[in-house]
Amino acid sequence: MTKSILITGGAGFIGSHVVKLFVEKYPNYRIINLDALTYAGNLENLKEIEGAQNYFFEKADIQDSEALRRIFSEHGITDVIHLAAESHVDRSISDPLAFVATNVMGTVNLLNVSKSAWADNLQDHLFYHVSTDEVYGSLHDDGFFLETTPYDPQSPYSASKASSDHFVRAYANTYKMRTVISNCSNNYGPNHFPEKLIPLCINNIRNNKPLPIYGKGENVRDWLFVKDHARAIDTVFHKGKAGDTYNIGGFNEWQNIDIVRLLCQKMDEKLGREKGSSEKLITFVKDRAGHDLRYAIDATKIKEELGWEPSLQFEEGIEITIDWYLKNQDWLDHVTSGEYQSYYKNHYQTSN
């Protein structure tokens, strides 16, 4: 049976890289990209493969049961890789109900449609749910998140993702669906919507705008190049054990302020500016409510059981990322217009 894989959220940052990888690597698969094309979904991310014979795009919302049933029927969906989600913590603090609607209700809706479509042979199909390390809560100075770490979400965003994870496991247990879950650390790389730290700073340095850093910039995150995450999703989809969870991380912890200083240094070099000039743009702002101190993934399981590990060192990935944004200024200018501007002003108010 030829696989017909529905990838939700496939026009977003991570999703677009996953879609491109599957379309190019598996020409015998039919890849159906479902995206509602909200603020962070951008079909410009997929220009390279939009004409591919095995690629199909469907504009729809995962909360729309009728649209999902049509898509499953017309395309004969055999498997799902579920990436569609509201994903920015700040937005979840402003509008938690939107995150419940998409991340919880949308996921349950997708599970229901999948279960019905595959009712005759559930074991021949896979529902792969892509989640986040934020469901585990916050770490202090030592320790790492394991697949067995108890959930302790601290923001509306992470609570909505934790809930969706639980529903996926519940459907596996109750209805015997074949499911797998992965929880990944922070991603960076090309096509990242510039509300996130790294592309935000690259864009602001380019335009000599302030670099808003929460608190003192001491929060620690583990960073993974987005194409390495796409490779990990490919690995888990094809080799992962049904019913299991896999943590995906970069073995790469950085304090936010150190990342920003590195970006300033690299950008000064690439833009021919005086050394240290961009660091003057750093502006500390009021810390985010409930800001988790540290996330750190132990990705030993996926490395030892499935043979995946990151391919790039962080500074190499940062070089690639900066070069991409500098070469794609039209893309940045396009996505930073309109609605994003008013959002940006509301969330990054300079502290007194």
C-alpha angles and dihedrals in degrees: 000000000000111000117243104191124195110208111191119206089021096151093057129090102277095023095058091055091049092049092049092048094051095043093050099037099042110040090168092060121085107227116201114191112203116190134154089211096227120164096301098039112093127172088202084077088068103045092119095062105025091107096048114126093227095049125093130174125209121185105212143124120245087227090064105091095183093053091047093050090051092049093048090050099043095045099034092232111212100174140014131218103190115205101139109120146129098252115174115100095208091055090050090056090053096043114014094166091064088057093049090050096051105027099038108022093033092052093048090048090052091048091051094050091046092050092050095045092049097038095121095055113010092165092064093063137064131214107198114192117197113208142164140258089236090083088076095062125223133333128206125217098311141027132058138239111261128189086255096051110124115249116255108163115190105187135048088251096053091041090055092049092046089052092050090049090053092050091052090052091045091054090049091052099039103036099023093239116167104245138163130187132202126192114202136192125233115311128212135178142087122348095024113152106244099240087086122087103254101043090038091057094044091052095044094047089051089054097038092243127146118278105226111213120183116238110325095331092250097129112117126218135177110233130208129185107246095233089056088054090051089052090050091052089051089051095048092045093054102030108021121114114247111249093025134115124221125197113215119199143151100232081232121120123183135170110237093239092053091052091051092050090049090051090050091051094048094044093049088054095047095043094045093241128151112277111266095014096116093051087069087070093065108117122182113218135187110293121255117260111264093002108185112231102216141003121189127169126211101211095179094117097057090043096050099036102035103021098239125140136153115281099202137059112231098249090050090051091048090053090052091046096050092046091052093052093046090051093045103049092140089060091051093046091051098051095042095061131093119356094019092060094058091044091051093052092050095052107038106054112161112247120239 
